[in-house]
Amino acid sequence: MKKFFFNAFAKAAVVASVSLALVNCDDSITPTTPNLEASEGQEQQEEAGVSQDQQEGKGSLAGDSLGSSASEGTDSSTDLTVPSSSSEAVEEGIFLANDTDEDQNYMEVEYRENTGWNGGGILAYPKRLSDTKKHAVVVWGPGGGTKPGAYGGMIRRLASHGFVVIALKESPGNGTQATKALDWMEEQNKNPQSPLFGKLNMTKVGCSGHSMGGLESEWMVANDDRVITSILNNSGYMSDFYFPLTPMTSVPTSKTIAIVYGEGGMERPNAEGDYNNPNVKVPACLLKMTGGQGTECQQGECGYGHGSGAWSGIAATIAWMRWHLGGEDWRKNDFVGTTGKYIDGPIIGQLGHWKGQCKNF
């Protein structure tokens, strides 16, 4: 089911990318951008103006076959719950929240920690799973040295729109952890004792992640047949004369990929270099967040930094997944063309505007 195209240059490409400081101080590479000595999760939460407790939420839930311990954080959307249409006839297509605003949370979410194939991940899904449609799956990869719970806002938003989300314990950037997570999800889908039994469409799988988690996502869409789309947040591989082929250059043209990045983020050279590689043939988008008040600077611009996509830019990931996994083709106009929500529109609820571009569509 899975195929791998990069065995010949895998280690070299990863080293080339990591040397451009997409990892934090927990790794052996010294960041090339000032003020990045804190962990990725810590730094990004400060930029977004939220604490770890606000991102994760607190609470408890009885353990079951999905993990030895679990918790459910407060869901801000309980008064906007979209019920499962369990009394209707079986339908084709992917189940999504009826409401379509990617800047809002909708369905009440089951949020389970300390689960997954290695007991260190997070599983989130709508409390009322559909009996009439299958749910798409999203794999989320955390940044280097950052716990998955730091991305509670992103994980909950995705689940509240109808996706079943598995967040990794860690992201080495080479797809190994995401592959095991998807294997585990397939087991849950086949296990009569699992609440996910028969609920998942494993042909509608997307990957996303922050920084090193973005690299994990890029490898997956290039190498795993189950994954049909990826959207990287503040990430990307940098190609050069010695390593001209990044994973994006081998993504099949039947799939899609996007990168969200900050105008001042340390990932900017990687994001732009990866997208602009002339060997990239897959339909791809590059979405820059501009006009932020951050202090990080790159290429003469200061503002949105290395944590922008995973916190202030959550909506772009939701919209992308609803388009490519959920089949909402009308969202193409938000990304592709000369004007649109993620081409030149305002960043809802935040300062500044999107500056997006796409190719090969």
C-alpha positions as CSV (number, residue, x, y, z in Angstrom):
1,M,0.0,0.0,0.0
2,K,2.8,2.3,0.8
3,K,5.7,3.2,-1.6
4,F,8.8,5.1,-0.9
5,F,10.6,7.1,-3.6
6,F,13.5,8.7,-1.7
7,N,15.6,6.0,-0.1
8,A,18.6,7.2,-2.2
9,F,18.7,10.7,-0.9
10,A,16.6,10.7,2.2
11,K,19.2,11.3,4.8
12,A,20.9,14.0,2.8
13,A,17.7,15.9,2.2
14,V,16.7,15.8,5.8
15,V,20.1,17.0,6.9
16,A,20.0,19.8,4.3
17,S,16.6,20.9,5.6
18,V,17.3,20.7,9.3
19,S,20.5,22.6,8.9
20,L,18.3,25.6,8.0
21,A,17.0,25.6,11.5
22,L,13.5,24.3,11.3
23,V,14.1,22.6,14.6
24,N,14.5,24.1,18.1
25,C,17.2,24.0,20.6
26,D,16.4,20.5,21.6
27,D,18.1,19.4,18.4
28,S,21.8,19.8,17.7
29,I,21.5,22.6,15.1
30,T,21.8,26.2,16.2
31,P,18.9,28.4,14.9
32,T,20.0,31.0,12.4
33,T,17.2,33.4,13.4
34,P,17.5,35.4,16.6
35,N,15.1,35.0,19.5
36,L,14.3,31.4,18.7
37,E,16.0,29.7,21.7
38,A,12.7,28.7,23.3
39,S,10.9,25.5,22.2
40,E,8.7,25.8,19.1
41,G,5.6,25.3,21.2
42,Q,6.5,27.9,23.8
43,E,7.5,30.5,21.2
44,Q,4.5,30.0,19.1
45,Q,2.0,30.2,22.0
46,E,3.6,33.5,23.1
47,E,3.2,34.9,19.6
48,A,-0.4,33.8,19.5
49,G,-1.0,35.3,22.9
50,V,-2.4,32.1,24.5
51,S,-1.2,29.9,27.3
52,Q,-0.7,26.1,27.1
53,D,-3.7,25.5,29.3
54,Q,-5.9,27.6,26.9
55,Q,-4.6,25.5,24.0
56,E,-5.1,22.1,25.6
57,G,-8.0,22.5,28.0
58,K,-8.4,20.2,31.0
59,G,-10.7,17.4,32.1
60,S,-11.0,13.6,32.3
61,L,-12.5,10.7,30.4
62,A,-12.6,7.0,31.2
63,G,-9.9,5.1,29.4
64,D,-10.8,2.5,26.7
65,S,-9.3,0.6,23.9
66,L,-8.0,3.8,22.4
67,G,-5.5,4.5,25.2
68,S,-4.6,4.0,28.8
69,S,-5.6,7.5,29.8
70,A,-7.7,10.2,28.1
71,S,-9.1,13.7,28.7
72,E,-11.6,16.0,27.2
73,G,-10.9,19.7,27.2
74,T,-13.6,22.3,27.2
75,D,-15.1,22.7,23.7
76,S,-16.0,26.3,22.9
77,S,-18.6,25.2,20.4
78,T,-21.1,23.1,22.4
79,D,-23.9,25.5,21.6
80,L,-23.2,25.1,17.9
81,T,-23.2,21.3,17.9
82,V,-23.9,19.6,14.5
83,P,-25.6,16.2,15.2
84,S,-24.8,13.0,13.4
85,S,-27.6,12.2,11.0
86,S,-27.9,8.6,12.2
87,S,-31.5,8.2,11.1
88,E,-30.9,8.9,7.5
89,A,-30.1,6.3,4.7
90,V,-26.5,5.5,4.0
91,E,-24.9,8.1,1.7
92,E,-21.7,8.5,-0.2
93,G,-19.2,11.2,0.5
94,I,-17.3,12.5,3.5
95,F,-19.1,13.7,6.6
96,L,-18.5,17.4,7.4
97,A,-20.1,19.9,9.7
98,N,-23.1,21.5,8.0
99,D,-21.7,24.9,8.7
100,T,-18.8,25.9,6.6
101,D,-16.9,28.8,8.3
102,E,-13.4,27.6,8.9
103,D,-12.8,30.3,11.5
104,Q,-15.4,28.7,13.8
105,N,-15.7,25.5,15.9
106,Y,-18.9,23.5,15.4
107,M,-19.4,19.9,16.6
108,E,-18.6,18.9,20.2
109,V,-15.3,17.0,20.3
110,E,-14.0,13.9,21.9
111,Y,-10.4,14.7,22.8
112,R,-8.3,11.8,24.0
113,E,-4.7,12.1,25.1
114,N,-1.9,9.5,25.7
115,T,-3.2,7.3,22.9
116,G,-2.2,6.2,19.4
117,W,0.2,3.5,18.4
118,N,2.8,4.5,21.0
119,G,0.6,5.9,23.7
120,G,1.9,9.4,23.3
121,G,-0.5,10.9,20.8
122,I,-3.8,12.6,20.8
123,L,-7.0,11.4,19.1
124,A,-9.8,13.8,18.5
125,Y,-13.1,13.3,16.7
126,P,-16.8,14.5,16.7
127,K,-18.6,13.1,19.7
128,R,-21.5,12.2,17.5
129,L,-19.9,10.2,14.7
130,S,-21.9,9.8,11.6
131,D,-23.8,6.6,10.9
132,T,-24.5,7.6,7.3
133,K,-21.2,8.9,6.0
134,K,-17.5,8.1,6.6
135,H,-15.1,10.5,8.2
136,A,-11.9,11.7,6.6
137,V,-8.6,11.3,8.6
138,V,-6.1,14.0,9.3
139,V,-2.6,13.3,10.8
140,W,-1.1,16.2,12.7
141,G,2.6,16.5,13.4
142,P,4.0,18.7,16.2
143,G,7.1,20.8,15.9
144,G,10.5,19.6,17.1
145,G,10.6,19.2,20.9
146,T,6.9,20.3,21.2
147,K,4.2,18.1,22.7
148,P,1.1,17.5,20.6
149,G,-1.2,19.1,23.2
150,A,0.3,22.5,22.5
151,Y,-1.7,22.4,19.2
152,G,-5.0,21.8,20.9
153,G,-6.6,24.7,19.0
154,M,-5.8,23.2,15.6
155,I,-6.7,19.7,16.6
156,R,-10.0,20.6,18.1
157,R,-11.0,22.8,15.2
158,L,-10.3,20.1,12.7
159,A,-12.3,17.5,14.7
160,S,-15.2,20.0,15.2
161,H,-15.6,20.2,11.4
162,G,-16.0,16.4,11.1
163,F,-12.5,15.1,10.7
164,V,-10.9,12.3,12.8
165,V,-7.5,13.6,13.9
166,I,-4.5,11.7,15.1
167,A,-1.7,13.9,16.5
168,L,1.7,12.4,16.7
169,K,3.8,12.3,19.9
170,E,6.8,13.6,17.8
171,S,7.8,14.4,14.3
172,P,11.2,13.2,13.0
173,G,10.5,14.7,9.6
174,N,10.8,11.5,7.6
175,G,7.3,10.1,7.7
176,T,8.1,7.1,10.0
177,Q,5.8,8.2,12.9
178,A,2.9,9.3,10.6
179,T,3.1,6.0,8.8
180,K,2.7,4.1,12.1
181,A,-0.1,6.4,13.1
182,L,-2.0,5.6,9.9
183,D,-1.4,1.9,10.4
184,W,-2.9,2.3,13.9
185,M,-5.9,4.2,12.5
186,E,-6.6,1.4,10.0
187,E,-6.5,-1.1,12.9
188,Q,-9.1,1.0,14.8
189,N,-11.3,1.1,11.7
190,K,-11.3,-2.7,11.6
191,N,-11.6,-3.3,15.4
192,P,-15.2,-3.9,16.5
193,Q,-14.2,-2.8,20.0
194,S,-13.1,0.6,18.8
195,P,-15.5,3.6,18.7
196,L,-14.0,4.3,15.2
197,F,-15.0,0.8,13.9
198,G,-16.2,1.3,10.3
199,K,-16.3,5.1,10.6
200,L,-13.2,6.0,8.6
201,N,-12.6,6.4,4.9
202,M,-8.9,5.6,4.7
203,T,-8.7,6.8,1.1
204,K,-9.4,10.3,2.3
205,V,-6.4,11.0,4.4
206,G,-4.6,14.3,4.8
207,C,-1.4,15.3,6.7
208,S,-0.5,18.6,8.3
209,G,1.9,19.8,10.9
210,H,4.1,22.5,12.2
211,S,7.8,22.9,11.4
212,M,9.2,19.4,11.7
213,G,5.7,18.2,11.6
214,G,5.3,19.9,8.3
215,L,8.3,17.9,6.9
216,E,6.7,14.8,8.2
217,S,3.6,15.7,6.2
218,E,5.5,16.4,3.1
219,W,7.2,13.0,3.2
220,M,3.8,11.4,3.7
221,V,2.1,12.9,0.7
222,A,5.1,12.0,-1.4
223,N,5.5,8.4,-0.2
224,D,2.2,7.0,1.2
225,D,-0.6,6.1,-1.2
226,R,-3.2,6.6,1.6
227,V,-2.4,10.3,1.9
228,I,-3.9,12.5,-0.9
229,T,-3.1,16.0,0.4
230,S,-0.8,17.8,2.8
231,I,-0.7,21.4,4.1
232,L,2.6,22.4,5.9
233,N,2.6,25.1,8.6
234,N,5.8,27.1,8.8
235,S,7.9,24.5,7.2
236,G,9.5,23.3,3.9
237,Y,12.5,21.6,2.5
238,M,15.3,23.8,1.0
239,S,16.7,22.5,-2.2
240,D,20.0,23.6,-3.6
241,F,22.6,22.5,-6.3
242,Y,23.6,19.4,-4.4
243,F,20.1,18.4,-3.3
244,P,17.7,19.6,-6.1
245,L,15.0,17.0,-5.3
246,T,12.9,17.5,-2.3
247,P,9.9,15.3,-1.4
248,M,7.6,17.8,-3.0
249,T,9.2,17.2,-6.4
250,S,8.0,13.6,-6.3
251,V,4.5,14.1,-5.1
252,P,2.2,12.5,-7.7
253,T,0.2,15.1,-9.7
254,S,-3.0,13.4,-8.6
255,K,-2.4,14.8,-5.1
256,T,-2.1,18.4,-3.7
257,I,0.1,20.2,-1.3
258,A,0.3,23.7,0.3
259,I,2.6,25.6,2.7
260,V,1.5,28.3,5.1
261,Y,4.3,30.5,6.4
262,G,5.0,33.8,8.1
263,E,6.6,36.8,6.5
264,G,9.2,37.0,9.2
265,G,9.4,33.3,10.1
266,M,12.7,31.4,10.1
267,E,11.0,28.9,7.8
268,R,10.5,31.4,5.0
269,P,13.6,30.5,2.8
270,N,12.6,26.8,3.1
271,A,8.9,27.4,2.3
272,E,9.6,29.6,-0.7
273,G,12.5,27.4,-2.0
274,D,10.4,24.3,-1.7
275,Y,7.4,25.7,-3.6
276,N,9.5,27.5,-6.2
277,N,11.6,24.4,-7.1
278,P,11.1,24.0,-10.9
279,N,10.9,20.2,-10.4
280,V,7.6,20.5,-8.5
281,K,4.8,19.3,-10.8
282,V,2.1,18.7,-8.2
283,P,-0.8,21.2,-7.8
284,A,0.6,23.4,-5.0
285,C,-0.1,26.6,-3.1
286,L,2.1,28.9,-1.1
287,L,0.3,31.0,1.5
288,K,2.1,33.9,3.2
289,M,0.8,35.6,6.3
290,T,1.6,39.3,6.2
291,G,1.1,42.4,8.3
292,G,1.6,40.8,11.7
293,Q,3.1,42.6,14.8
294,G,5.7,40.0,15.5
295,T,9.4,40.8,15.9
296,E,10.8,38.0,13.7
297,C,12.3,39.2,10.4
298,Q,13.2,37.6,7.1
299,Q,14.2,39.2,3.8
300,G,13.4,42.7,5.0
301,E,10.0,41.9,6.4
302,C,9.0,41.6,10.0
303,G,5.8,40.3,11.5
304,Y,4.2,36.9,11.5
305,G,6.9,34.4,12.6
306,H,7.5,30.7,13.0
307,G,4.3,30.0,14.9
308,S,1.9,31.9,12.6
309,G,0.3,29.1,10.6
310,A,-0.3,26.7,13.5
311,W,-2.0,29.3,15.6
312,S,-3.1,32.5,13.9
313,G,-3.5,30.8,10.5
314,I,-5.6,27.7,11.6
315,A,-8.4,28.6,9.2
316,A,-6.3,27.9,6.1
317,T,-5.7,24.3,7.2
318,I,-9.3,23.7,7.9
319,A,-10.4,25.2,4.5
320,W,-7.8,23.2,2.7
321,M,-8.9,19.9,4.3
322,R,-12.6,20.6,3.6
323,W,-11.7,21.2,0.0
324,H,-9.4,18.3,-0.7
325,L,-10.8,15.7,1.7
326,G,-14.3,16.8,2.1
327,G,-15.0,17.5,-1.6
328,E,-16.0,21.2,-1.2
329,D,-14.7,22.1,-4.6
330,W,-16.1,25.6,-4.4
331,R,-13.3,26.4,-2.0
332,K,-10.9,26.4,-5.0
333,N,-11.8,30.0,-5.6
334,D,-10.5,30.9,-2.1
335,F,-7.0,29.6,-3.0
336,V,-6.5,29.6,-6.8
337,G,-6.8,32.7,-9.0
338,T,-6.0,36.4,-8.8
339,T,-8.2,37.3,-5.8
340,G,-9.7,35.2,-3.0
341,K,-9.8,34.6,0.7
342,Y,-6.3,33.1,0.9
343,I,-4.9,35.0,-2.1
344,D,-5.4,38.6,-0.9
345,G,-8.1,38.5,1.8
346,P,-7.8,39.6,5.4
347,I,-6.7,37.2,8.1
348,I,-10.0,36.9,10.0
349,G,-9.7,37.9,13.6
350,Q,-6.0,38.8,13.2
351,L,-4.0,41.6,11.8
352,G,-2.9,41.7,8.1
353,H,-3.7,39.8,4.9
354,W,-3.0,36.6,3.2
355,K,-0.7,36.7,0.2
356,G,-1.2,33.5,-1.7
357,Q,-0.2,31.9,-5.0
358,C,-0.8,28.5,-6.6
359,K,0.5,26.6,-9.6
360,N,-0.2,23.4,-11.6
361,F,-4.0,23.5,-10.9
